[in-house]
């Protein structure tokens, strides 16, 4: 089984996205390489934003083995994210 992927869909002009960034960085330090974190600028990667149906930024998507496990709109705290990701780590 592959490790979970956390997609962070953001935009540079988005205030809440700037709040989410340090939370994602904290999570990355805590979880190390157990989780793959991909940050996606929706203005630069409209194809991915469209593929995942992104309508709001920030949006976080947790994916495992090619399946979307959870989609979260708005700023999400590190503890919530860690609680969702821990069970998915092989």
mmCIF file as gemmi writes it, N, C-alpha and C atoms, coordinates in Angstrom:
data_model
loop_
_atom_site.group_PDB
_atom_site.id
_atom_site.type_symbol
_atom_site.label_atom_id
_atom_site.label_alt_id
_atom_site.label_comp_id
_atom_site.label_asym_id
_atom_site.label_entity_id
_atom_site.label_seq_id
_atom_site.pdbx_PDB_ins_code
_atom_site.Cartn_x
_atom_site.Cartn_y
_atom_site.Cartn_z
_atom_site.occupancy
_atom_site.B_iso_or_equiv
_atom_site.pdbx_formal_charge
_atom_site.auth_seq_id
_atom_site.auth_asym_id
_atom_site.pdbx_PDB_model_num
ATOM 1 N N . UNK Axp A 1 ? 0.841 -1.192 0 1 0 ? 1 A 1
ATOM 2 C CA . UNK Axp A 1 ? 0 0 0 1 0 ? 1 A 1
ATOM 3 C C . UNK Axp A 1 ? 0.88 1.248 0 1 0 ? 1 A 1
ATOM 4 N N . UNK Axp A 2 ? 0.405 2.236 -0.672 1 0 ? 2 A 1
ATOM 5 C CA . UNK Axp A 2 ? 1.16 3.486 -0.743 1 0 ? 2 A 1
ATOM 6 C C . UNK Axp A 2 ? 0.858 4.363 0.473 1 0 ? 2 A 1
ATOM 7 N N . UNK Axp A 3 ? 1.711 5.355 0.665 1 0 ? 3 A 1
ATOM 8 C CA . UNK Axp A 3 ? 1.455 6.273 1.775 1 0 ? 3 A 1
ATOM 9 C C . UNK Axp A 3 ? 0.4 7.29 1.343 1 0 ? 3 A 1
ATOM 10 N N . UNK Axp A 4 ? -0.3 7.845 2.33 1 0 ? 4 A 1
ATOM 11 C CA . UNK Axp A 4 ? -1.327 8.833 1.995 1 0 ? 4 A 1
ATOM 12 C C . UNK Axp A 4 ? -0.705 10.112 1.427 1 0 ? 4 A 1
ATOM 13 N N . UNK Axp A 5 ? -1.487 10.777 0.597 1 0 ? 5 A 1
ATOM 14 C CA . UNK Axp A 5 ? -1.074 12.051 0.011 1 0 ? 5 A 1
ATOM 15 C C . UNK Axp A 5 ? -2.033 13.122 0.53 1 0 ? 5 A 1
ATOM 16 N N . UNK Axp A 6 ? -1.455 14.215 0.986 1 0 ? 6 A 1
ATOM 17 C CA . UNK Axp A 6 ? -2.247 15.377 1.392 1 0 ? 6 A 1
ATOM 18 C C . UNK Axp A 6 ? -2.008 16.465 0.354 1 0 ? 6 A 1
ATOM 19 N N . UNK Axp A 7 ? -3.046 16.796 -0.393 1 0 ? 7 A 1
ATOM 20 C CA . UNK Axp A 7 ? -2.974 17.886 -1.367 1 0 ? 7 A 1
ATOM 21 C C . UNK Axp A 7 ? -3.456 19.158 -0.683 1 0 ? 7 A 1
ATOM 22 N N . UNK Axp A 8 ? -2.658 20.193 -0.775 1 0 ? 8 A 1
ATOM 23 C CA . UNK Axp A 8 ? -3.017 21.513 -0.242 1 0 ? 8 A 1
ATOM 24 C C . UNK Axp A 8 ? -3.243 22.434 -1.434 1 0 ? 8 A 1
ATOM 25 N N . UNK Axp A 9 ? -4.501 22.624 -1.798 1 0 ? 9 A 1
ATOM 26 C CA . UNK Axp A 9 ? -4.852 23.52 -2.905 1 0 ? 9 A 1
ATOM 27 C C . UNK Axp A 9 ? -4.976 24.925 -2.337 1 0 ? 9 A 1
ATOM 28 N N . UNK Axp A 10 ? -4.182 25.859 -2.903 1 0 ? 10 A 1
ATOM 29 C CA . UNK Axp A 10 ? -4.125 27.215 -2.373 1 0 ? 10 A 1
ATOM 30 C C . UNK Axp A 10 ? -3.986 28.217 -3.517 1 0 ? 10 A 1
ATOM 31 N N . UNK Axp A 11 ? -4.048 29.499 -3.151 1 0 ? 11 A 1
ATOM 32 C CA . UNK Axp A 11 ? -3.761 30.592 -4.083 1 0 ? 11 A 1
ATOM 33 C C . UNK Axp A 11 ? -2.931 31.62 -3.329 1 0 ? 11 A 1
ATOM 34 N N . UNK Axp A 12 ? -2.001 32.244 -4.019 1 0 ? 12 A 1
ATOM 35 C CA . UNK Axp A 12 ? -1.102 33.212 -3.378 1 0 ? 12 A 1
ATOM 36 C C . UNK Axp A 12 ? -1.858 34.43 -2.831 1 0 ? 12 A 1
ATOM 37 N N . UNK Axp A 13 ? -2.993 34.777 -3.441 1 0 ? 13 A 1
ATOM 38 C CA . UNK Axp A 13 ? -3.757 35.948 -3.037 1 0 ? 13 A 1
ATOM 39 C C . UNK Axp A 13 ? -4.728 35.66 -1.887 1 0 ? 13 A 1
ATOM 40 N N . UNK Axp A 14 ? -4.782 34.419 -1.434 1 0 ? 14 A 1
ATOM 41 C CA . UNK Axp A 14 ? -5.784 33.963 -0.467 1 0 ? 14 A 1
ATOM 42 C C . UNK Axp A 14 ? -5.281 34.096 0.97 1 0 ? 14 A 1
ATOM 43 N N . UNK Axp A 15 ? -5.938 34.937 1.783 1 0 ? 15 A 1
ATOM 44 C CA . UNK Axp A 15 ? -5.566 35.139 3.176 1 0 ? 15 A 1
ATOM 45 C C . UNK Axp A 15 ? -5.64 33.864 4.013 1 0 ? 15 A 1
ATOM 46 N N . UNK Axp A 16 ? -6.767 33.132 3.986 1 0 ? 16 A 1
ATOM 47 C CA . UNK Axp A 16 ? -6.84 31.89 4.754 1 0 ? 16 A 1
ATOM 48 C C . UNK Axp A 16 ? -5.779 30.863 4.324 1 0 ? 16 A 1
ATOM 49 N N . UNK Axp A 17 ? -5.374 30.898 3.069 1 0 ? 17 A 1
ATOM 50 C CA . UNK Axp A 17 ? -4.322 29.982 2.597 1 0 ? 17 A 1
ATOM 51 C C . UNK Axp A 17 ? -3.005 30.276 3.317 1 0 ? 17 A 1
ATOM 52 N N . UNK Axp A 18 ? -2.758 31.557 3.555 1 0 ? 18 A 1
ATOM 53 C CA . UNK Axp A 18 ? -1.533 31.941 4.272 1 0 ? 18 A 1
ATOM 54 C C . UNK Axp A 18 ? -1.589 31.479 5.73 1 0 ? 18 A 1
ATOM 55 N N . UNK Axp A 19 ? -2.787 31.32 6.257 1 0 ? 19 A 1
ATOM 56 C CA . UNK Axp A 19 ? -2.943 30.774 7.613 1 0 ? 19 A 1
ATOM 57 C C . UNK Axp A 19 ? -2.725 29.26 7.6 1 0 ? 19 A 1
ATOM 58 N N . UNK Axp A 20 ? -3.125 28.604 6.514 1 0 ? 20 A 1
ATOM 59 C CA . UNK Axp A 20 ? -3.014 27.147 6.422 1 0 ? 20 A 1
ATOM 60 C C . UNK Axp A 20 ? -1.564 26.695 6.238 1 0 ? 20 A 1
ATOM 61 N N . UNK Axp A 21 ? -0.75 27.488 5.554 1 0 ? 21 A 1
ATOM 62 C CA . UNK Axp A 21 ? 0.623 27.086 5.232 1 0 ? 21 A 1
ATOM 63 C C . UNK Axp A 21 ? 1.446 26.676 6.454 1 0 ? 21 A 1
ATOM 64 N N . UNK Axp A 22 ? 1.517 27.481 7.528 1 0 ? 22 A 1
ATOM 65 C CA . UNK Axp A 22 ? 2.31 27.041 8.681 1 0 ? 22 A 1
ATOM 66 C C . UNK Axp A 22 ? 1.738 25.791 9.357 1 0 ? 22 A 1
ATOM 67 N N . UNK Axp A 23 ? 0.445 25.582 9.255 1 0 ? 23 A 1
ATOM 68 C CA . UNK Axp A 23 ? -0.176 24.38 9.821 1 0 ? 23 A 1
ATOM 69 C C . UNK Axp A 23 ? 0.306 23.151 9.049 1 0 ? 23 A 1
ATOM 70 N N . UNK Axp A 24 ? 0.347 23.273 7.729 1 0 ? 24 A 1
ATOM 71 C CA . UNK Axp A 24 ? 0.831 22.166 6.886 1 0 ? 24 A 1
ATOM 72 C C . UNK Axp A 24 ? 2.312 21.91 7.174 1 0 ? 24 A 1
ATOM 73 N N . UNK Axp A 25 ? 3.078 22.968 7.34 1 0 ? 25 A 1
ATOM 74 C CA . UNK Axp A 25 ? 4.516 22.812 7.637 1 0 ? 25 A 1
ATOM 75 C C . UNK Axp A 25 ? 4.723 22.106 8.975 1 0 ? 25 A 1
ATOM 76 N N . UNK Axp A 26 ? 3.922 22.458 9.981 1 0 ? 26 A 1
ATOM 77 C CA . UNK Axp A 26 ? 3.991 21.801 11.288 1 0 ? 26 A 1
ATOM 78 C C . UNK Axp A 26 ? 3.649 20.319 11.158 1 0 ? 26 A 1
ATOM 79 N N . UNK Axp A 27 ? 2.612 20.031 10.401 1 0 ? 27 A 1
ATOM 80 C CA . UNK Axp A 27 ? 2.192 18.648 10.18 1 0 ? 27 A 1
ATOM 81 C C . UNK Axp A 27 ? 3.295 17.847 9.481 1 0 ? 27 A 1
ATOM 82 N N . UNK Axp A 28 ? 3.934 18.463 8.501 1 0 ? 28 A 1
ATOM 83 C CA . UNK Axp A 28 ? 5.014 17.794 7.758 1 0 ? 28 A 1
ATOM 84 C C . UNK Axp A 28 ? 6.162 17.417 8.703 1 0 ? 28 A 1
ATOM 85 N N . UNK Axp A 29 ? 6.482 18.302 9.642 1 0 ? 29 A 1
ATOM 86 C CA . UNK Axp A 29 ? 7.544 18.009 10.613 1 0 ? 29 A 1
ATOM 87 C C . UNK Axp A 29 ? 7.139 16.854 11.523 1 0 ? 29 A 1
ATOM 88 N N . UNK Axp A 30 ? 5.89 16.856 11.964 1 0 ? 30 A 1
ATOM 89 C CA . UNK Axp A 30 ? 5.403 15.827 12.882 1 0 ? 30 A 1
ATOM 90 C C . UNK Axp A 30 ? 5.329 14.45 12.217 1 0 ? 30 A 1
ATOM 91 N N . UNK Axp A 31 ? 4.85 14.406 10.994 1 0 ? 31 A 1
ATOM 92 C CA . UNK Axp A 31 ? 4.578 13.122 10.345 1 0 ? 31 A 1
ATOM 93 C C . UNK Axp A 31 ? 5.733 12.639 9.473 1 0 ? 31 A 1
ATOM 94 N N . UNK Axp A 32 ? 6.691 13.539 9.223 1 0 ? 32 A 1
ATOM 95 C CA . UNK Axp A 32 ? 7.857 13.142 8.435 1 0 ? 32 A 1
ATOM 96 C C . UNK Axp A 32 ? 7.481 12.63 7.061 1 0 ? 32 A 1
ATOM 97 N N . UNK Axp A 33 ? 8.176 11.571 6.628 1 0 ? 33 A 1
ATOM 98 C CA . UNK Axp A 33 ? 7.91 11.064 5.282 1 0 ? 33 A 1
ATOM 99 C C . UNK Axp A 33 ? 6.825 9.991 5.259 1 0 ? 33 A 1
ATOM 100 N N . UNK Axp A 34 ? 6.06 9.861 6.341 1 0 ? 34 A 1
ATOM 101 C CA . UNK Axp A 34 ? 4.943 8.911 6.374 1 0 ? 34 A 1
ATOM 102 C C . UNK Axp A 34 ? 3.796 9.384 5.485 1 0 ? 34 A 1
ATOM 103 N N . UNK Axp A 35 ? 3.77 10.686 5.224 1 0 ? 35 A 1
ATOM 104 C CA . UNK Axp A 35 ? 2.728 11.292 4.399 1 0 ? 35 A 1
ATOM 105 C C . UNK Axp A 35 ? 3.406 12.132 3.323 1 0 ? 35 A 1
ATOM 106 N N . UNK Axp A 36 ? 2.902 12.014 2.104 1 0 ? 36 A 1
ATOM 107 C CA . UNK Axp A 36 ? 3.397 12.864 1.027 1 0 ? 36 A 1
ATOM 108 C C . UNK Axp A 36 ? 2.516 14.108 0.981 1 0 ? 36 A 1
ATOM 109 N N . UNK Axp A 37 ? 3.134 15.275 1.041 1 0 ? 37 A 1
ATOM 110 C CA . UNK Axp A 37 ? 2.376 16.53 1.009 1 0 ? 37 A 1
ATOM 111 C C . UNK Axp A 37 ? 2.68 17.246 -0.296 1 0 ? 37 A 1
ATOM 112 N N . UNK Axp A 38 ? 1.615 17.571 -1.01 1 0 ? 38 A 1
ATOM 113 C CA . UNK Axp A 38 ? 1.755 18.275 -2.286 1 0 ? 38 A 1
ATOM 114 C C . UNK Axp A 38 ? 0.982 19.579 -2.207 1 0 ? 38 A 1
ATOM 115 N N . UNK Axp A 39 ? 1.686 20.683 -2.4 1 0 ? 39 A 1
ATOM 116 C CA . UNK Axp A 39 ? 1.012 21.978 -2.437 1 0 ? 39 A 1
ATOM 117 C C . UNK Axp A 39 ? 0.746 22.337 -3.896 1 0 ? 39 A 1
ATOM 118 N N . UNK Axp A 40 ? -0.478 22.759 -4.158 1 0 ? 40 A 1
ATOM 119 C CA . UNK Axp A 40 ? -0.911 23.021 -5.525 1 0 ? 40 A 1
ATOM 120 C C . UNK Axp A 40 ? -1.498 24.427 -5.612 1 0 ? 40 A 1
ATOM 121 N N . UNK Axp A 41 ? -0.814 25.301 -6.339 1 0 ? 41 A 1
ATOM 122 C CA . UNK Axp A 41 ? -1.313 26.65 -6.598 1 0 ? 41 A 1
ATOM 123 C C . UNK Axp A 41 ? -2.382 26.542 -7.688 1 0 ? 41 A 1
ATOM 124 N N . UNK Axp A 42 ? -3.622 26.83 -7.331 1 0 ? 42 A 1
ATOM 125 C CA . UNK Axp A 42 ? -4.724 26.642 -8.272 1 0 ? 42 A 1
ATOM 126 C C . UNK Axp A 42 ? -4.616 27.548 -9.5 1 0 ? 42 A 1
ATOM 127 N N . UNK Axp A 43 ? -3.955 28.682 -9.361 1 0 ? 43 A 1
ATOM 128 C CA . UNK Axp A 43 ? -3.786 29.578 -10.505 1 0 ? 43 A 1
ATOM 129 C C . UNK Axp A 43 ? -2.745 29.036 -11.482 1 0 ? 43 A 1
ATOM 130 N N . UNK Axp A 44 ? -1.797 28.256 -10.978 1 0 ? 44 A 1
ATOM 131 C CA . UNK Axp A 44 ? -0.748 27.684 -11.828 1 0 ? 44 A 1
ATOM 132 C C . UNK Axp A 44 ? -1.136 26.304 -12.367 1 0 ? 44 A 1
ATOM 133 N N . UNK Axp A 45 ? -2.004 25.615 -11.642 1 0 ? 45 A 1
ATOM 134 C CA . UNK Axp A 45 ? -2.36 24.23 -12.004 1 0 ? 45 A 1
ATOM 135 C C . UNK Axp A 45 ? -3.88 24.073 -12.064 1 0 ? 45 A 1
ATOM 136 N N . UNK Axp A 46 ? -4.491 24.819 -12.966 1 0 ? 46 A 1
ATOM 137 C CA . UNK Axp A 46 ? -5.948 24.779 -13.097 1 0 ? 46 A 1
ATOM 138 C C . UNK Axp A 46 ? -6.442 23.386 -13.482 1 0 ? 46 A 1
ATOM 139 N N . UNK Axp A 47 ? -5.612 22.624 -14.199 1 0 ? 47 A 1
ATOM 140 C CA . UNK Axp A 47 ? -5.995 21.268 -14.598 1 0 ? 47 A 1
ATOM 141 C C . UNK Axp A 47 ? -6.219 20.378 -13.376 1 0 ? 47 A 1
ATOM 142 N N . UNK Axp A 48 ? -5.315 20.449 -12.402 1 0 ? 48 A 1
ATOM 143 C CA . UNK Axp A 48 ? -5.478 19.658 -11.174 1 0 ? 48 A 1
ATOM 144 C C . UNK Axp A 48 ? -6.656 20.159 -10.347 1 0 ? 48 A 1
ATOM 145 N N . UNK Axp A 49 ? -6.803 21.471 -10.273 1 0 ? 49 A 1
ATOM 146 C CA . UNK Axp A 49 ? -7.929 22.044 -9.529 1 0 ? 49 A 1
ATOM 147 C C . UNK Axp A 49 ? -9.248 21.574 -10.139 1 0 ? 49 A 1
ATOM 148 N N . UNK Axp A 50 ? -9.307 21.525 -11.446 1 0 ? 50 A 1
ATOM 149 C CA . UNK Axp A 50 ? -10.518 21.063 -12.127 1 0 ? 50 A 1
ATOM 150 C C . UNK Axp A 50 ? -10.723 19.568 -11.897 1 0 ? 50 A 1
ATOM 151 N N . UNK Axp A 51 ? -9.644 18.785 -12 1 0 ? 51 A 1
ATOM 152 C CA . UNK Axp A 51 ? -9.727 17.333 -11.796 1 0 ? 51 A 1
ATOM 153 C C . UNK Axp A 51 ? -10.318 16.998 -10.431 1 0 ? 51 A 1
ATOM 154 N N . UNK Axp A 52 ? -9.909 17.751 -9.399 1 0 ? 52 A 1
ATOM 155 C CA . UNK Axp A 52 ? -10.375 17.498 -8.04 1 0 ? 52 A 1
ATOM 156 C C . UNK Axp A 52 ? -11.608 18.327 -7.661 1 0 ? 52 A 1
ATOM 157 N N . UNK Axp A 53 ? -12.121 19.104 -8.593 1 0 ? 53 A 1
ATOM 158 C CA . UNK Axp A 53 ? -13.339 19.873 -8.348 1 0 ? 53 A 1
ATOM 159 C C . UNK Axp A 53 ? -13.177 20.963 -7.302 1 0 ? 53 A 1
ATOM 160 N N . UNK Axp A 54 ? -12.018 21.615 -7.292 1 0 ? 54 A 1
ATOM 161 C CA . UNK Axp A 54 ? -11.742 22.646 -6.301 1 0 ? 54 A 1
ATOM 162 C C . UNK Axp A 54 ? -12.535 23.908 -6.628 1 0 ? 54 A 1
ATOM 163 N N . UNK Axp A 55 ? -13.341 24.358 -5.673 1 0 ? 55 A 1
ATOM 164 C CA . UNK Axp A 55 ? -14.144 25.571 -5.839 1 0 ? 55 A 1
ATOM 165 C C . UNK Axp A 55 ? -13.788 26.626 -4.8 1 0 ? 55 A 1
ATOM 166 N N . UNK Axp A 56 ? -13.121 26.188 -3.716 1 0 ? 56 A 1
ATOM 167 C CA . UNK Axp A 56 ? -12.79 27.063 -2.593 1 0 ? 56 A 1
ATOM 168 C C . UNK Axp A 56 ? -11.326 26.823 -2.234 1 0 ? 56 A 1
ATOM 169 N N . UNK Axp A 57 ? -10.609 27.88 -1.9 1 0 ? 57 A 1
ATOM 170 C CA . UNK Axp A 57 ? -9.257 27.72 -1.364 1 0 ? 57 A 1
ATOM 171 C C . UNK Axp A 57 ? -9.212 28.351 0.021 1 0 ? 57 A 1
ATOM 172 N N . UNK Axp A 58 ? -8.504 27.756 0.969 1 0 ? 58 A 1
ATOM 173 C CA . UNK Axp A 58 ? -7.793 26.497 0.806 1 0 ? 58 A 1
ATOM 174 C C . UNK Axp A 58 ? -8.733 25.292 0.837 1 0 ? 58 A 1
ATOM 175 N N . UNK Axp A 59 ? -8.361 24.267 0.065 1 0 ? 59 A 1
ATOM 176 C CA . UNK Axp A 59 ? -9.009 22.964 0.133 1 0 ? 59 A 1
ATOM 177 C C . UNK Axp A 59 ? -7.914 21.937 0.32 1 0 ? 59 A 1
ATOM 178 N N . UNK Axp A 60 ? -8.121 21.044 1.266 1 0 ? 60 A 1
ATOM 179 C CA . UNK Axp A 60 ? -7.182 19.962 1.515 1 0 ? 60 A 1
ATOM 180 C C . UNK Axp A 60 ? -7.856 18.658 1.119 1 0 ? 60 A 1
ATOM 181 N N . UNK Axp A 61 ? -7.134 17.838 0.378 1 0 ? 61 A 1
ATOM 182 C CA . UNK Axp A 61 ? -7.658 16.537 -0.03 1 0 ? 61 A 1
ATOM 183 C C . UNK Axp A 61 ? -6.683 15.467 0.447 1 0 ? 61 A 1
ATOM 184 N N . UNK Axp A 62 ? -7.232 14.475 1.125 1 0 ? 62 A 1
ATOM 185 C CA . UNK Axp A 62 ? -6.44 13.324 1.558 1 0 ? 62 A 1
ATOM 186 C C . UNK Axp A 62 ? -6.775 12.176 0.609 1 0 ? 62 A 1
ATOM 187 N N . UNK Axp A 63 ? -5.717 11.62 0.022 1 0 ? 63 A 1
ATOM 188 C CA . UNK Axp A 63 ? -5.881 10.545 -0.954 1 0 ? 63 A 1
ATOM 189 C C . UNK Axp A 63 ? -5.008 9.363 -0.538 1 0 ? 63 A 1
ATOM 190 N N . UNK Axp A 64 ? -5.522 8.17 -0.728 1 0 ? 64 A 1
ATOM 191 C CA . UNK Axp A 64 ? -4.758 6.96 -0.405 1 0 ? 64 A 1
ATOM 192 C C . UNK Axp A 64 ? -5.075 5.914 -1.466 1 0 ? 64 A 1
ATOM 193 N N . UNK Axp A 65 ? -4.033 5.344 -2.054 1 0 ? 65 A 1
ATOM 194 C CA . UNK Axp A 65 ? -4.18 4.309 -3.079 1 0 ? 65 A 1
ATOM 195 C C . UNK Axp A 65 ? -5.108 4.762 -4.212 1 0 ? 65 A 1
ATOM 196 N N . UNK Axp A 66 ? -4.989 6.046 -4.599 1 0 ? 66 A 1
ATOM 197 C CA . UNK Axp A 66 ? -5.768 6.564 -5.715 1 0 ? 66 A 1
ATOM 198 C C . UNK Axp A 66 ? -7.207 6.918 -5.383 1 0 ? 66 A 1
ATOM 199 N N . UNK Axp A 67 ? -7.605 6.763 -4.125 1 0 ? 67 A 1
ATOM 200 C CA . UNK Axp A 67 ? -8.972 7.092 -3.708 1 0 ? 67 A 1
ATOM 201 C C . UNK Axp A 67 ? -8.968 8.313 -2.809 1 0 ? 67 A 1
ATOM 202 N N . UNK Axp A 68 ? -9.925 9.2 -3.024 1 0 ? 68 A 1
ATOM 203 C CA . UNK Axp A 68 ? -10.066 10.361 -2.147 1 0 ? 68 A 1
ATOM 204 C C . UNK Axp A 68 ? -10.732 9.889 -0.856 1 0 ? 68 A 1
ATOM 205 N N . UNK Axp A 69 ? -10.028 10.11 0.244 1 0 ? 69 A 1
ATOM 206 C CA . UNK Axp A 69 ? -10.524 9.706 1.557 1 0 ? 69 A 1
ATOM 207 C C . UNK Axp A 69 ? -11.337 10.827 2.19 1 0 ? 69 A 1
ATOM 208 N N . UNK Axp A 70 ? -10.838 12.054 2.046 1 0 ? 70 A 1
ATOM 209 C CA . UNK Axp A 70 ? -11.487 13.196 2.685 1 0 ? 70 A 1
ATOM 210 C C . UNK Axp A 70 ? -11.153 14.472 1.928 1 0 ? 70 A 1
ATOM 211 N N . UNK Axp A 71 ? -12.115 15.37 1.847 1 0 ? 71 A 1
ATOM 212 C CA . UNK Axp A 71 ? -11.916 16.694 1.266 1 0 ? 71 A 1
ATOM 213 C C . UNK Axp A 71 ? -12.367 17.724 2.298 1 0 ? 71 A 1
ATOM 214 N N . UNK Axp A 72 ? -11.496 18.689 2.584 1 0 ? 72 A 1
ATOM 215 C CA . UNK Axp A 72 ? -11.773 19.684 3.623 1 0 ? 72 A 1
ATOM 216 C C . UNK Axp A 72 ? -11.623 21.088 3.043 1 0 ? 72 A 1
ATOM 217 N N . UNK Axp A 73 ? -12.644 21.892 3.154 1 0 ? 73 A 1
ATOM 218 C CA . UNK Axp A 73 ? -12.588 23.271 2.68 1 0 ? 73 A 1
ATOM 219 C C . UNK Axp A 73 ? -12.357 24.201 3.857 1 0 ? 73 A 1
ATOM 220 N N . UNK Axp A 74 ? -11.528 25.215 3.644 1 0 ? 74 A 1
ATOM 221 C CA . UNK Axp A 74 ? -11.233 26.182 4.696 1 0 ? 74 A 1
ATOM 222 C C . UNK Axp A 74 ? -10.013 25.745 5.49 1 0 ? 74 A 1
ATOM 223 N N . UNK Axp A 75 ? -9.631 26.577 6.451 1 0 ? 75 A 1
ATOM 224 C CA . UNK Axp A 75 ? -8.451 26.306 7.271 1 0 ? 75 A 1
ATOM 225 C C . UNK Axp A 75 ? -8.754 25.146 8.217 1 0 ? 75 A 1
ATOM 226 N N . UNK Axp A 76 ? -7.831 24.17 8.241 1 0 ? 76 A 1
ATOM 227 C CA . UNK Axp A 76 ? -7.984 22.983 9.098 1 0 ? 76 A 1
ATOM 228 C C . UNK Axp A 76 ? -6.774 22.886 10.009 1 0 ? 76 A 1
ATOM 229 N N . UNK Axp A 77 ? -7.004 22.637 11.303 1 0 ? 77 A 1
ATOM 230 C CA . UNK Axp A 77 ? -5.902 22.602 12.259 1 0 ? 77 A 1
ATOM 231 C C . UNK Axp A 77 ? -5.088 21.315 12.131 1 0 ? 77 A 1
ATOM 232 N N . UNK Axp A 78 ? -3.854 21.359 12.632 1 0 ? 78 A 1
ATOM 233 C CA . UNK Axp A 78 ? -2.902 20.25 12.499 1 0 ? 78 A 1
ATOM 234 C C . UNK Axp A 78 ? -3.383 18.993 13.215 1 0 ? 78 A 1
ATOM 235 N N . UNK Axp A 79 ? -3.982 19.139 14.387 1 0 ? 79 A 1
ATOM 236 C CA . UNK Axp A 79 ? -4.442 17.969 15.146 1 0 ? 79 A 1
ATOM 237 C C . UNK Axp A 79 ? -5.516 17.208 14.371 1 0 ? 79 A 1
ATOM 238 N N . UNK Axp A 80 ? -6.444 17.924 13.776 1 0 ? 80 A 1
ATOM 239 C CA . UNK Axp A 80 ? -7.496 17.293 12.986 1 0 ? 80 A 1
ATOM 240 C C . UNK Axp A 80 ? -6.883 16.53 11.815 1 0 ? 80 A 1
ATOM 241 N N . UNK Axp A 81 ? -5.948 17.173 11.12 1 0 ? 81 A 1
ATOM 242 C CA . UNK Axp A 81 ? -5.302 16.532 9.979 1 0 ? 81 A 1
ATOM 243 C C . UNK Axp A 81 ? -4.52 15.294 10.413 1 0 ? 81 A 1
ATOM 244 N N . UNK Axp A 82 ? -3.79 15.415 11.504 1 0 ? 82 A 1
ATOM 245 C CA . UNK Axp A 82 ? -3.004 14.281 11.987 1 0 ? 82 A 1
ATOM 246 C C . UNK Axp A 82 ? -3.918 13.116 12.37 1 0 ? 82 A 1
ATOM 247 N N . UNK Axp A 83 ? -5.038 13.398 13.018 1 0 ? 83 A 1
ATOM 248 C CA . UNK Axp A 83 ? -5.991 12.36 13.397 1 0 ? 83 A 1
ATOM 249 C C . UNK Axp A 83 ? -6.582 11.646 12.189 1 0 ? 83 A 1
ATOM 250 N N . UNK Axp A 84 ? -6.73 12.351 11.082 1 0 ? 84 A 1
ATOM 251 C CA . UNK Axp A 84 ? -7.238 11.736 9.856 1 0 ? 84 A 1
ATOM 252 C C . UNK Axp A 84 ? -6.164 10.923 9.136 1 0 ? 84 A 1
ATOM 253 N N . UNK Axp A 85 ? -4.931 11.405 9.203 1 0 ? 85 A 1
ATOM 254 C CA . UNK Axp A 85 ? -3.84 10.77 8.453 1 0 ? 85 A 1
ATOM 255 C C . UNK Axp A 85 ? -3.213 9.571 9.167 1 0 ? 85 A 1
ATOM 256 N N . UNK Axp A 86 ? -3.089 9.622 10.479 1 0 ? 86 A 1
ATOM 257 C CA . UNK Axp A 86 ? -2.416 8.547 11.231 1 0 ? 86 A 1
ATOM 258 C C . UNK Axp A 86 ? -2.946 7.144 10.887 1 0 ? 86 A 1
ATOM 259 N N . UNK Axp A 87 ? -4.289 6.943 10.866 1 0 ? 87 A 1
ATOM 260 C CA . UNK Axp A 87 ? -4.784 5.593 10.559 1 0 ? 87 A 1
ATOM 261 C C . UNK Axp A 87 ? -4.451 5.123 9.126 1 0 ? 87 A 1
ATOM 262 N N . UNK Axp A 88 ? -4.104 6.052 8.248 1 0 ? 88 A 1
ATOM 263 C CA . UNK Axp A 88 ? -3.838 5.709 6.851 1 0 ? 88 A 1
ATOM 264 C C . UNK Axp A 88 ? -2.373 5.348 6.601 1 0 ? 88 A 1
ATOM 265 N N . UNK Axp A 89 ? -1.515 5.587 7.604 1 0 ? 89 A 1
ATOM 266 C CA . UNK Axp A 89 ? -0.094 5.313 7.447 1 0 ? 89 A 1
ATOM 267 C C . UNK Axp A 89 ? 0.131 3.816 7.638 1 0 ? 89 A 1
ATOM 268 N N . UNK Axp A 90 ? 0.761 3.196 6.648 1 0 ? 90 A 1
ATOM 269 C CA . UNK Axp A 90 ? 0.974 1.739 6.696 1 0 ? 90 A 1
ATOM 270 C C . UNK Axp A 90 ? 2.039 1.385 7.712 1 0 ? 90 A 1
